[in-house]
Amino acid sequence: MDEEFGPIRAAALAKDHVFSELSGHTVDDALEAGWDAKRVWSVVCGVFDVPPERR
C-alpha cells in the first residue's frame, strides 16, 4: 500500500477506511482477523481503481 498510496495515506486508509467488501472491516482489522493479504489487497485495488499492472 505504501508504494501505491504513499506511506501516510496508506497508513490512514489501512486504519480508518471501512470496506463493505471486507465485511465492514478496515484493512488492519481484516488482516488481524486472518483475512488473506492478497484478498485484502485485491479489494483495496478494486475500490480505489488501481490499474492491473500495479496490483
N, C-alpha and C positions, 0 to 999 in steps of 0.2 A: 504494500500500500504506500510505503514511503516513496518509492520510485515513481508511482503514478500520480500521487496527490501532494507530495512533499511531506516532510515529517510532521509538521504542525497540524496540517489539515487531516492527514491520515490518522493521527492520534485522536483528534476531535471526532472524526467520523466513527472510528472504532469504539469510542467510549459513549458517544451521545446519539448517533443515528439509529433509530429502531427500524428494522426491516420486517415487513409483514411476511416476506419470503423466508425469513428465518424464524417463523412462529413468534414474531414480536420481540425478538432478541436483538441486541446490538452485536456487532462483530465480537467484541471482547466477551460478552456473555455467551454467545454461541460457541466460541472456541473453548471457553471454560466448561461449558456443558458437554463437551465432547464431539461437537459437530466437526466433520471433516474440513480441514483448512481449504482444500481445493473447492469444495462445495460452497463454502462461505465466500471465497474469492470470486467464484462464478456469479453468485448473487450480487456482490458489490459491482462487478463489471457490468452486469445486466442493468442494474438500477442507474448507474452513472454513465452508461453508454461508452465504456472503454472499448476501443477498437480491438478486433480479434487478434491482431498482431502483437498487442501488448497484454493480452490476457494470460 
